[in-house]
Amino acid sequence: MRCMHMPDSEPVPVTILLVEDDEVIRKSVAMALERYGYRMTVAGDGLTGLELFREGQHDLLLLDVMLPALDGIGLCRRIRETSTAPILMMSARGDALDVISGLEAGADDYVVKPVDTSVLVARIRSLLRRASAVPPRSGRSDAPEAAGTLVFGDLSIDPAALEVRRDGERLALAPTELRLLLEFSAHPGIVLDRQTLLRNVWDYGWDGDTRVVDLCVQRLRKKIGADRIETVRGFGYKLRR
């Protein structure tokens, strides 16, 4: 991934692929994001969006759920076969099924249309930060140093190299999945509630939809082992030692 933005400065050119079938919305969103300095590539259907994705290099993808030819859920799945680029889904209704389907397909976050430009930009910046930065390590004073490899059963995590291996085989984790695992590994055995995870992993300065956390935990479990992250009912999740 190319450079994103430097701290305390406006974003350097970042390329966003916007796939939206409504021409009015597509043009208005593209123009609004261009005013914030983003470089836009646009498509009006899922198959064209997939073709543009394969032909170019994009830092973030903004996908509508309801698309002709190939819907946003299917497009998200196809992209996730080869890429860990941040994906932000747009849903006209905010319907629970749309949200869950998008997150299960590999999306990192979602917004409900119509969305305020300032909110959309805040979500985009949050996704770009998560994709380009490692969360600060904090918590227990006896936690391993960031430069060391953390081992939890058959799982090994190298926070410095941003590498995760299971039984010696390197795992391909999406940026949000990696940040979530790093947050858990910084607090092994400690229960982290959903709001804390939204704040530390998703960088939300406001209350977010905790389904984002639950679905990302489910995706992460499939990759690192279903029993590695324990659900503590009524509280949250913890990484087993």
N, C-alpha and C positions, 0 to 999 in steps of 0.2 A: 504494500500500500504506500502511496506517495505521502508526502508530508501533509499534515492537516493544518494546524494553526499554532502559532507560538503563543505562550502565555501572555496575557495583558496586551494582545494586539488583535486586529481584525484578521479573520481567516484568510490565509493565502488561498489561491484558487483550488477549490475542491470540486470534483466532478460528481454530480448527482444524476442518477438515471431515474426519471419520473415516468411511470407508466399509468396513465389515466385515460379512460375512454371519453369522458365528457370534455369536449373541446374548450368550453368556457372555463371550466375548473383547471384544465391542463395549462392553458395559457396564463391564467391569473396566478396560479401557484408558481409557475416557472418564472414569470416576471417578478413576483414578490421575492423569490429566493435569489434571483440574479441581482436584485438591489442590495442584497446582503453580501454580495461578492461570490456567490456560488456559480459554478459553471454547469449549465443544465444540458442534459440530453433527454429528449422526450419521445414517447411512443404512445399510440392510441389503442393498442391491443397487446395481449400477452405474448403472442408469437413474435411480433416485431420487437417487443421489449427483450425477449430472450435472445433474439438475433443481435440486437445492439449490445446487450451485455457480453455476449461472446466475442464481439468484434472489438470492443473498447476496454478501457480500464476505468472502473468507477469506484469511488471512495464510499458511496452510500447509495442504497436503492430505496425509492419511495414508491410503493406499489398499492394501487387500488385493489380492493377485494373483488369487486364485480367487473370483470373484463371480458370482452369477446375473444373468441378463438382459444385462448388459454387463460383461465381465471387467475387471480392474484395468488390464490393458495397453491395452485399447480405450478405457477411461475416461481414462487418462493421455493418450493421443493426442488425444482430443476436447478435453480441457482445454488442451493445448498449442497448439491451433489459435487460441486467443484470449487465453491467459494465460501469464505467466512466473512465476506463484506457485510457491514451492518445493514439490516433491512428494517424499514419502518413501514408498517401496513396502514392503509387508510380505509376506514369502514364508514359507509354512509349512515348506518343505523347504530353502530356500537352494539350490535346484536351479540349475545354471549357466544353463540355458535361460530360467528365470524371471527371473534376475538380468539377463542380457543383453537379453532382450526388454523388460523394464521400463526399463532405461537407454536402449535405443535409442528407446523411445517418448517419451523426454523426462524421465524421472524423474531427480532429482538424487542420490539415495542410496537405500539399502535396508537393512532389518533382517530377521533371521530369527526367526520365531516358534518357541517362546515367547521373548519378549524381556524382559529385566529392565527395570523402570520407569526406573531410574537411567540405563541405557544409552539407552533411548528418548528420555528428556528431554535427554540430552547431544547426541544426534543432532539433535533438534528445535532446540535452542538454537544449534547449529552452523549449521544451515540458515538460521535467522532472522538470525544475524550475517552470513552470506554474502549474504543478500538485502538487507541494510540498510547494509552498510559496504563501503568500498573498501579493498582490501588495501594496507598501507603500501608505498610505493615504496622500494626499496633496491637495492643492487648497485653497478653501475659508476658511478664518479664523473663520467663524461662523459655519462651518460644525460640525456635531455631533462628539463626541469623538469616537474613534475606538471601545472602549469597549461597547458603547451603541448600542441599537437596532434602526435601521433606518426604518422609516415607510413612505411608499408612497401608499396611498389609502389602498387597500386590501393586499398590499405587505409589508412584514417585512423582514429586512435583519440584521443579527447579524454577523458583520465582524470578531469578536473575535472567535465565535464558528463555523464560516463558515456555517451558516444555513440560508436558505431562506424559508419563508413560505408565502403561499397565502391563505387567508381566514382561517388561522390557520393550514393549511395542509402543511407539509414539502415537498419541491420540490427536486427532484433528478436532480441536474445540473452537467453536465460534467465540468471538471476543467477549460477549456477555457471559457465556458459559465459563470461559477461563477466569474472568474477573470474579464470578460467583464462587468458583472453586478456590481461588486465592483468598477470598474473604473467609471462607470456611476454614481453610488451612491455617490462617493466621489466628484462629480461635478454636483449635481442636478440642472437641468434647464440650464446648460451650454452646448453649442453645441461643440461636440468633432468630429474633422475631422477624416477621415479614416487613414491617415498616423500617426496621434497621437495615435490612437487605436492600430495600428500595432506595434508601438514602445513600448507602455506601457503595452499592453496585450499580444501580440505575441512575444515581446522581440526582434523585428527585429532591427538590427543595419544597415539595408539596406532597400531599397525600396522593398516592398512585393506586392503580388497580393491582391488588395483591395476586390476582390470577397470573400476572406476568411472572411473579416469583415462582408460583406453584408449577407452571408449565415449564419454566427454565430448569427447575430442579428435576422434573421428570425427564427432560432431555438429557441432562447431565448424568442422571442415574443410569441411563441406557448405555452410556459410554464408559463410566468408571466403575459400574457395578451397582446393582439395585440396593444392596444393603449398606453401602458405604456412607450414604447420607440418611440419617434417621429422622423420621417425623416425630415431633413431640406434640401431641394433640393439644390444641388450645394455646400453644406457645409459638412454635416455629420449627426450625430444623437444626441439626448439629452434625458435624463430621465425626464419624467414629474413629477412634485412635487405632 
